Amino acid sequence: MAKDKRGDFRRLAENRTRSTLEMIRKLENLSNRGNYDYTDAEVEKIFSTIGEALAAAKAKFSSATTKNRDFRL
């Protein structure tokens, strides 16, 4: 049976993106100050951590083609 790499990628990417977006919506629910107490520093830490993880994941997609760009003479 031939492996359909493109189809596998699309299927998994769509499912994982949907799951990620759902988790972001759940995180957004925590913004209700009527139900939760939090500081601006806590919010900044949450989003900076998410931003770092997102940037690292995005870098992995481009690193396959730019692996040897680290050093030049």
N, C-alpha and C positions, 0 to 999 in steps of 0.2 A: 504494500500500500504506500503510495507516494505521499510525502509530507507536504501539506499546503501551508508553508510558512507565512505567506501573506495573509491567508484566511485566519490562521491561528492568531497572528498578531492583531488583526482587526477585531476579532471576537474578544480576545482578552483585553485589549486596550479599551474597547467600548464598555465592557463590564467593569473593569477597574476604574475607569473614569467616572462612570455612574456612581459607583460605591464611594469614591473620593468626594464627589460633589454632594452626595447625601450626608457624608460625615461633616462636611463644611457647613451645610444647612443646620445640622444638629449643633455644631459649635456656635453658630450664629444665634441659636435660641438662648445661649447663655448670656446674651447681651441685655436681657430684660432685668433692669435694676430693681424692679418690683419683686423679683424672685431670687436674685443673686446679689452678693456684695463682692466687689473686686476692685483692684486698683489699676490705674493706667499702666503701671510698671508690669503688672501681671499680664495685661492684654498685650503689651509690647513684647514681652517674652514669648508668649504663645505665637504671635504672628512672625516674629523674627526667626523662631525655631522652624516654623512651617516654611518660611521663605528660604531658609538655608537648605532645608531638605529638598524643596522644589528645585532650587538652583543646582544642587548636586545631581538630582535625577535628570534634569535637562542636559547637564554637561555630559552625562554618560551617553546620551544619544549622539552627541557630536564628537565624542572622544575617539570613536572608531575610525574616523577619517582624519583626525588631527593629532594622533598619538605622538608622533615624532616632531612636533612643533616646539617642544620645550627647550631645545638647545640648538643654537645656530652660531656659526663662526662669522 
